[in-house]
Amino acid sequence: MHAKLRKALALARAGLDNGDPADATTDLLLFCHGFCAALSGHHRAEDGSLFPELLRARPDLAPVVEKLSQDHNMIEHLIGGLQKAVAESTDPEVAHSHLDGIEAVMETHFKYEEKQLGAVLDGMDADFDRTAIFGPIS
């Protein structure tokens, strides 16, 4: 999932860089919205499905899950800032600066999650709905 989200971010950046200046508003909304929807959907799925399931199996991971949920809230706040900026400006550099901030927090979050939960998730029973657990782009 994280690799797909990293790719979605790269595609959003490429779309901003290669978009038609005459369609700047449309391009900004399209590329940023697609990435934001994917990232938000992934985090909503984790918060609503994966984390409760994980805590049932491993209550000792509550501090890790709490930190990850806090990160999700921060990232959602940053996404809101990006969406507001895109609605107010057709300058791709404005979107890029917001994407830089999201990427920095996202990468720190992903690395922490992968380190803390990677082995645990690999060992979980694979009989679950991937979309419910990981989000719509899983």
Secondary structure, DSSP 8 states (H G I E B T S, - for coil): -HHHHHHHHHHHHHHHHHS-GGGHHHHHHHHHHHHHHHHHHHHHHIIIIIHHHHHHH-GGGHHHHHHHHHHHHHHHHHHHHHHHHHHH---HHHHHHHHHHHHHHHHHHHHHHHHHHHHHHHTS---S-HHHHH-TT-
